[in-house]
């Protein structure tokens, strides 16, 4: 792990009703790290991200971000702490333009003087969005909508970017584009926690990873080590 802990999770238990989804998860993301969580579709990966963003009704354990106790915070407070969450399914605003969607990402920083520069950074990363800045987001392709969702999160200039299944439902060419974008975002110094069913993609872009099975962490290590682990290769890479 690099630098100081940015996100610390200890003994995290979480659920939506009486049913518990996470059963004591321990996880750390250090400043500047790119960490992935891999596992089956029902393992509870998204629940970890939703717990960090304070979107899960039943949560216990330790959740600390940059020294702040997230358990004492509400969901609307997490963006101002520097946490940007790109949810599964994109969840953009279809009846608003691309530019309007992006500006919403900077809502907590709406008085910042560098908003034009932030938007230009997004357009540099995703040139296609510049071409479609006045287009209604709901008329874009699935890949372009994912670019809007990621770009909207980047408008916050987050310390930690949470990515939930960003390659889901995208064409292989678009997945490659998103892969390159994530590498660029990380190279700029943004810490990233990626949840991804595309294990090959996750282990290729991340530096370290966790394997989640039935709400429990069963393996952790460098992305290179996990990629060579026989159990991971058999279960998730079809090798």
N, C-alpha and C positions, 0 to 999 in steps of 0.2 A: 504494500500500500504506500501511497505517496503523501507527503505533507501531513497536515493535521486533519482529524476527523471533521467532516462537514455535516454528515448525517449519521446519527447513531440510533440503531434500533435494537432493543433488548427485550426478550421475552414477549414479543408482540402477539397478542391474541385478538382476533377480530371476527365479527360475524354480522349478519344483517337481521337475523331473527334470533330464535333460541339456538339455531345451528351455528356452531363455531367453524369458521373457514380456515383461520390461521391458528396454529397450536404452539406458540412460543418461538417465533422467528427472531433470530439474531442476524443483523446485517449492518454493514458500515460502508459508507462512501466517503473517501477522503477528498480534500480539495484537489481539483484537477483530474480526478479519476473518471474513467468510463467503465461503469459496472453494468453487467447484464444479469437478468434473472430468466432462466430457461426452465421449461417444464411443460407438462401436458395442459390441455385446454382448461381443465377443471382443478388445477393444482392450487389456485389462489393467488396467482401472480398479480393480477389487476387489483386485488384487494389490498396488497401491500402498497401500491401507488395511491389508491384511494384512501388508505389509512393515513399516509403521509399528508395528503391534501385535506384531511379531516372530513371526508365524505362518507365514512362508515359509521353507522349509529352505535355499534357496540365494539369498543376498543379498550384494551388494557395493556399495560407494559410501559416501556420507556421509548419515547420518540423525541429525540433532540436534534435540532437543526441550528448550526452556527451558534451553539450555546443557548438557544431558546427552547423551552419546553413546549413542544407542539401540542401536548395533551391539554394545555391550558388555553389553546387558541381555537378559533372557529375557522370554518372553511374560507370565509371571505377575507380573513387576515393573512392566509398563507402567501398569496402573491406579493404582498408588500414586504414579506420577509425575504423574497428572492427565489421563490419556488414557482416554476412554470410547469403546468401539467398539460400534455397533449393526450387527450383521452382516446380510448378505443372508439373507432367509428367516426373520428374527426370532430363531429358536433360543431360545425361551423354554422353561421347564420346565413341561410340560403337566399334570403330576400334583401341582403345587404351586399354592397360591392366588395371586391377584394380589398380595396383600400380601407373601407370602413371596418371590415373584419380585422385587418391588421391593427388599426388604431385602437380597437377595443382591447387588444392585448397589452397596450400601454396605459390602460385606464388608471392604474394606481400611480403612474408617472406622467399623467396628462399635462402637467405644468412644466415638464422637463424641456429644456431649450434644445435638446439634441434629437427630438422626435424625427425631423426630416432625415437626419443621418442614420437613425435606427432603421427607418423604412428603406433607405438606400442600401443598407447592409443586407436586408431581406431580399431586395430585388437583385443584388449582386449574387447572392446565394441561389436564388430561384429566378432567373431572368424571365421565365415564362409568366410570372406574376406581374412583372412590369408591363408586359404586353396586354395583360388582362385586368389591369388595376381598376378600370371603371366598369368591368363586367360583373353581373350578379354572380355571387359565389355558387349558387345552386345550379348554375348552367355549366359549371366546369366539369371536367372529367374527374374520376376518382383520384387519380394521381395528383392533379392540380389542386383538388380540395385538400389533400393531405399536405401539400406544400403550404397552403393557406394556414392550416392548423398549426404546423410547425413554425411558420413565419410569425403568426400571431403570438405564439409563446415567446419567440425570440425578441419581440418588441418590448418585453419586460426587462430585457438584459438580465436574465436570471443567473443566480449563483448555481442553481441546480435545475436541470431540465429533466422532467419525467416523461418518458415516451412509452405509451401503451400500445403494443401491437401495431407499429407504424407501417409495416409491410403488408398487413392483412388485406386481401382482396385486390392487390395491385399487380399489374403486369410485370413480368420479369425485368423489362427495360427500365420501368419506373422504380422498381426496387433497387436497381443498380444506382440510379440517380439519388435516391434517398440515402443509400449506403455512403456515397461520396459526400453528400451534404452533412451527414452525421460526423464523418471524419473531419470535415472542415470546421464544424461547430466546436468539436472537442479541441481541435488544434488552436482555437482562439482562446482557450482557457476555461470554457464552460464545463462544469462537472455534469455528467449524464448518468441517469439510472434508466436502463432500457429493459422493458418486458417484451419478450419476443418468442413466438412459436417457431419462427424461421431460425432454427438453431445455428445453421451455417452462417447466416448473416450476423447473428448476435455475437458469435465467437470470433468472427472476422473483424468486427469493428471495436469490440470492447477489449479492455486490457485485463479485466478480472471478472469472474462470474460466480453465480450461485445456481444450484439446481434445486428446484422446489418440487416436492412430491407430496400430494395430499396435505398441504398446509404446513409442511415441515421442510427445513433445509436439510438435504441429505448429502450434498457435496459442495465444496467451494474451492476456489483456486484460481490461478492465472487462466486466461482464456486459452493459452497454448496448451496448458496441462489438461484442461477439461476437453479440449478438442482431441487429445490423444488418449483420453480415458476410455478403456474398452466398454464400460457400462454406458457412458454417454454416447459413444459411437454406435453401439447396438440399439439403444433405445430411441435416440433422437436423430441420428444421421444416417440410419439404415445401412451401416457398415458392419 
